[in-house]
Amino acid sequence: MLTCKYAKFSLPKNVTYLNCAYMSPLLKAVEKAAVRGVRLKRNPANIHAGDFFTITSDLRNAFATLIGASDAGRVVVVPSVSYGMATVTKNLKINKGQHVLVAAEQFPSNYYPWQVVCADTGAELKVKAPEKGHHDRGRIWNTKFLESISEKTQVVALAHTHWADGTIFDLEALRKRTREVGALLIIDGTQSLGALPFDIQKIQPDALICAAYKWLLGPYSIGLAYFGEYFNEGKPIEENWINRMESEDFSALVNYESRYQPGALRYGVGEQSNFILAPMAMKAIVQIIRWGPANIQAYCQSITEPAIGMLREKGFLIDELPYRASHLFGIRHPKNPDPEILKARFVRANIHVSFRGDAIRISPHVYNDANDLNRFVKILSASV
């Protein structure tokens, strides 16, 4: 069982930070990696041609280890989830009469691309919403979502953990159903990877895309994407030098190459060899692997369950396990007070949470402890 890792971060002692789903703090070790990267750029004579490839190779291998992928060649560096989703939609075969299925209120980067592709092709964008005000909300939402998949479904695109309230979607069941109807399964892992176990061998998504600045504990403007066999011969959304065959030979780059790197490697972003961001992201992922996402989830559960029990006694609605996460979950107020008044109370107490949709979202990590949750409960309970 993990213990509190507050000492590995640089959070102020007077701040109760329960908002990793907004943006994670940096590990001290990740800060040091950033400084080393800046210092390296001071003297570019120390940066060699091979470094442009090893730096991304190391990061891709670390991410592959985290998700259980046997082939790091299916992992590429991307700058954002929207970039990865644009890659998917550029290579998507979909026609009028078919549809894309998404969850209600999922993050815009995993909604707008589908809205546009459906508008362009005449396909339909179907949005499946949960039943509000129900204690068994997550289970019912999962059931209804599965029932919405039909022979006309071409794509199911959603997060493993819903960003607004922590609802966990049963990806194994969804994968089984999408295979039955021949649909793609596209996963945004930004709000789960790193804090919730994910096994690529069990889920076998067609694409898994994840920003690094939340539960991967990395910097902003870098992420990782996994692309399955459906995308082996596709077209990247940009034409850069590094995604072409034999780009390792700098002296031959003037011999323009029409062939792309094999498989998923063609989809990597230009200037992916970021000598500051890539080492930061890798250092963070290596630490997560050492801790273990299952242990991180168990730790978050151990410090949140007593608080959840106290809030339920006062009438707050919080979904049951296993249909919501312990690292990220939504709390629905029994009296629906003015959210601005609640926000002001948290600000005065120096407690950082988020308000998403109709939920108060809290998202603890290993730098939190039970005392942080107790402070949160005290402020929130006073509003009942």
Secondary structure, 3 states (H helix, E strand, C coil): CCCCCHHHECCCCCCEECECCCCCCCEHHHHHHHHHHHHHHHCHHHCCCCHHHHHHHHHHHHHHHHHCCCCHHHEEEECCHHHHHHHHHHCCCCCCCCEEEEECCCCHHHCHHHHHHHHHHCCEEEEECCCCCCCCHHHHHHHHHHHCCCCCEEEEEEECECCCCCEECCHHHHHHHHHHHCCEEEEECCCCECCECCCHHHHCCCEEEEECCCCCCCCCCCEEEEECHHHCCCCCCCCCCCCECCCCCHHHCCCCCCCECCHHHHHCCCCCCCCCHHHHHHHHHHHHHHHCHHHHHHHHHHHHHHHHHHHHHCCCECCCCCCECCCCEEEECCCCCCHHHHHHHHHHCCEECEEECCEEEEECCCCCCHHHHHHHHHHHHCCC
